[in-house]
Amino acid sequence: MSKEDSGVQKNDKAAWAQLRAIMMPFLRMLLSHPDIKEAKRLVAEQAKLVWEKFFGAELERLGLEVQAIEGAFAKSSDILASLMDRLGQTNPYIPAAHMYGKGEDQYIPFSRWRSKDKVIVISSLCFALVVLTMSAANVYANILGSGNPIFIDQPFLALIISALLPAGSVAMKFTADIFESDKTRGFYKKSLYVLSVLALLAWTVLFALNFHGLSSEINFDDLEGSNPTSSALTWVQLLAELLVGFVLCHVASDTYSKYAPNAFIRNPEYAEIESAIQEHFPSHDPLREQRNTTRGRQTELKASQSLFVNEIVALYIAMRRRFDESSPT
C-alpha cells in the first residue's frame, strides 16, 4: 500500500466519524417515529445526502477524470497495438550480401563439397536443362503444328512464346522466397513436389492410352485429330515438365545452400518500430496507472456510499430497539 493510499484511507475514516456525528441528531429525532419502515427510508435518504455533501464533489470530479483518461488511454493503446501489429508482421532480420570469410558462415568452395552433393547438383542441373529445353521444344512444336499462319510466317514468335514455360518453372522456385515463415515455404515446396509426382503419374497413363507400343496398328483418330486424350496428354505433359523443372532447380538450390549459407542483418524497419514501442511506454504506463488509480478510487467511493448508508440504517435499528425496550409500554 502506498503512502498516498494510506493517507486517503485515514481521511476517509476521519470523514466517516464526522458523518456519523452529523447523523446522530437526525437518528435521535426519528426514534419515536410511529412507522419504522418510513423512518428507515428517511434515515437511508438522509445518510445518502450527508455522504454526497462530503464526497459528491470528489465523485463527480473522478467521473470527469475517468472519461478524459479513458479517451487518452484508448488512443495510446491503439497506437501501441498498431506498433505491436507492425512489429509482428516485420521480419527482425533480412538477407544481405554474404561476406565470405572466416567463421561458421564461411563459404565452402565446390572442390571441398561431398561427392554425393556434387553428383546431386550436377545431375539436377543437367536434367533441369534437358527438361526445360524439352518443355520449350514441346510448346514450340505444338504452336507450329497448330497451322496458324502467323507463326508459320514468323516462327521467332513461337520461339519467344515457348520460352515462357521454362521461365515459369524457374520463377516457381524463387516464388517460395516471398513467404515469410519457414512453415509456409515448406508447405509450398511439398505441395509442388506432390503435384509433380501426380502429374508424372497422369502423364504415364495418358501416354499409354495414346501410344500402344511399336506393334500397334495405326490410330486413324489421331491422324484426324479427334482423339479426346491427345489434348489432355499435351496439357499434362506441359504441366509435368513445368513441375519437374521446378523440383530439379529446387534440389540443386537446396544442395548449394548447405555450402553457401545465407547472411542476415538486423532489419532497420524492425529496429525502428521496436524503438518507437520503447519510446511510447514512458507515456503509456503513467496513463495506465492513472486510469487504474482513478477508476479504483471512483469504485471505492461508490461502494463507500452504500456501506455508509447501510451502516447508518443498522445503527438506527439498534438505537430504535434500545429506545423501544427502555420506553414504558
N, C-alpha and C positions, 0 to 999 in steps of 0.2 A: 504494500500500500504506500502510495506516495505521500509526501508531506502535504501537498495540495488537497488530496482526497481526505486526509485525516483532519485538516482544518475545516473542510466543508462539513464533515460529519459532526464535528464539535459545534459548529454554528447551527446546524440543523437541530441538534439536541437542545441547545440553548433556546432556539426559536420555539421548539415544541413545548418546553417548560413554560415559556411566556404565553403560548397559545392556550395551554391548559388553565393558566391563571386567569386569562381573559374569559374563558368559557365557564369558569366556576360560578360567578353570579347568575349567569343565564340558567345554568343547571339547577341552582337552588330555587330560582323563581318557578321552575316547572315541576318541582317535586310534588306540589299539591294539585297539579293539573288533573282534572277528572278522567280524561281519556288518555291512557298511557300510550296507545298507538299513535295518536296525534302528537303527543309530547315527544315521542322518539323521532317522528318525522321532522318536527321543529328543531330538535337538537341536531339531527343529521344535516339539515339545511343550514343552520347557524354555524356548525363546525366547518362546513364546506366554504361558507362565505368568509369566516375568520381565516381559514387556511389560505384562500385566494388573496386576501388582503396582504398577507405576508409574502407569499410565494407566487402569486399570479403574474406579477410583472416579470419575474425571472423565467417562469414557464413560457410566457408569450415571447420573450426575447430569445429563448432557446429554440422555440419553434421557427422563428425567422432565421436564426443562425443555421439551423439544420437544413432549411430549404436552400440557403446560399451555399453552404458547404457541400450538400449533395450534388448541386449543379456543377461546382468546381471539381469535385471528386469524380463525377461521371465523365467530364471532359478529360481529366487527367488519366482516368482508367481507359478511355477509348484510345488515347494517344499511346499509352503503354501497350494495350492489346494489339494495336496496329503495328507497333515496332516489334513486338514479340512474334506476330504472324509473319512479318517480313523476314525476321531472323530465322524462323523455322523453314522458310522457303528459299533461303540463300545458302549455298554451299560454303562451309567455312574455309575450304581450300579449293584452289583452281589449278588446273595443269599449267605448267610453264615449260619453257625451253630447258631441256636437260643439260646440266653442266657435267660433262664427263670428267671424272676424276677419281680420287681415292675414296674408299668408304664402301658401305654396303650397297649403295646405289650405283656403283661403278659399272660402266658399260662393258659387256663381255664380247670380244670380237668373235666372228663366225668360226675362226680357226680353233677356238677353245670350246666350242659347243660340243655337247654329247653327240655321238654318231647317230643315235636314234633320232634326235631332234633335227639334225642336218638332213637326214633322209625324209623326215616328215615335211619339212619346209620345202625342200627342192621338189619332191613328188607332188605336194599340194599345189605349188605354183605352176608346175608343168601341166598337171591335169586341169587346173583352173584355166590356163591359157588355151588348152585344147577345147575345153567345154565352152568357154566364152567365144572362141573362134567358130565352133560348130553352131552356136546359137545365132551368131551374126550371119553365118552362111545359110542357116535354115530360114531365117527371116528373108534374106536376100533372094533365095531360090523361090520361096512362096510368093514374094512380090512380083518377081519376073514371070513366074508361072501363072499368075492371075491374068496375064494378057492385057493388062492396062497399057494403052498406047503411050501414056506419059512416061511410064517407067521404061518402056521398050526404047523410046526415043532418047531418054535421058537416064541411063542406068545409074549414074552417080547419085541420083536422088534415092534410089533403092538402097544404095550402099550407105548413104547417110542414115536412113531410117533403120537399117539393120544394126547400126551401132548402138541403138537405144537399149536393146536387151542386155548386152554385156555391161554397158554403163550402169544400167539399173541394178544388175547383180552386184557390182562393186559398191554402188551407193547404198544398197541394203546393209552391207557390212558396217558402214560408218553411221547408219541411222541409229544403231544401238547407242551411240555416244550422246544422243540428245536426252536420254533418260538419266535422271539424277541418281536414282537408287540402284544399288547392285542387284537387288531382288527383281526390279522391273527389267533391267538389262538381261538378267539371266532368263527370265520368263520369255522375253522377246527371242532370244537366241534359241532356247529349247523349242519354242513353238515353230520356228522356221526349220529347225532340224527335223522335227516330226513331219512337217508338211513336205519336206524334201523326200523323206522316205515314202510317204503316201503317194507323192507324185510319181516316184520311180516305180512303185508297185502298180499304179494305174497305167503307167506307160507300158510296162511289160504285158499287161492284159490286152490293151488296145493294139499293141504291136503284134501280138499273137493272133488277134482277130483279123488284122489286115494283111499279114504276111504268113502264109501257111507252109513255108518251107520251100526247098528247092524243087521238090517233086510235085508241087501243087499245080493245078490247072490255072489257066488264065482267068482272072476275075473281070468279066466284062462290065460289071457295075463300077469298078474302079476306073476303067477306061472312060466310061460315060460320066464319071463324077457324081454318081448317085449313091455311093456307099455312105451311110449315115455315120459310120465310125471314123471316117477319114478326117473329118474336121475335128472331131474330139481328139484323135491321135495327134494332130498338129498342135492343138492347144495345150494338151498335156505335155507334149514333148518340149514346147517352149517354156512351160512353167517349170518342168523338171530341170531344164538347162539353167534357167534363172536361179532356182533354189540351190542346185548343186554347185553352181559357180559361187554363190554366197558362202556355202558351207566350206568349200575349199579355201577361199580367201580368208575366212574367219579362222580356220585351223592354222594356216600359215601365220596369221597375225598374232594369234594367241601364243604360238610357239616362240615367235620373235620377242614377244613382250616379256617372256621369262628371262631373257638375256639383256633386255634394254628397258628396265623398269621406269615407269612414269615418274616425273618430278612434279611436286606440288608446292605451291606457295600460299601463304595466308591471303585469303580473299579480301581486298581492300574494302569492298562494299560490306562484307560481313563485319569487319572490324569497325567500320563507321557506324553501322546500326547498333552494334554492341556498345560502342562508346556513347551513342545517343541514349540508350537504355540506362546506362550507368549515370549519365548526367540528369536523367529525368527522375530518378529515385529520390534525390535530395529534396525535390519539391513535392513529390507524390507521397512520400512517407509521412511528412508532417500533416498533410491533408487527411490521410487515413487516421492518424492518431487524433487529430482534432475532431474528425467526424465521429469516431468511436466515443471520445470523451463527451462530446456534446449530446449525442444520442443517448449515451448511458445516463448522463445527468437528467435529460428530459424524461426518460423512462423511470428513473428513480423518483423524480418529483411527482409524476403521475401516480406512482404506486404509493408514495407517502401521503398523498391526499386521501386515498381510500383507507389507508391504515389509520390516519388521524381521525377520520370520521367514525370508523368502526370503534376505535379506542374510546372516543368521547361518548358514543352511544352506550358502549358497555359500561363506562363509568357512571353514566346517568342511571342505567338499570340497577347497578349496585347501590347507588345513593338512594334511589327510589325504594328499593327493597328495605334498606335500613330505616328510611323515613316511615314506610308503612308499618314496620314492626314496632317502631317506637311510638307511633301515634295511637291514641286510645280508640278503641273500636266503638 
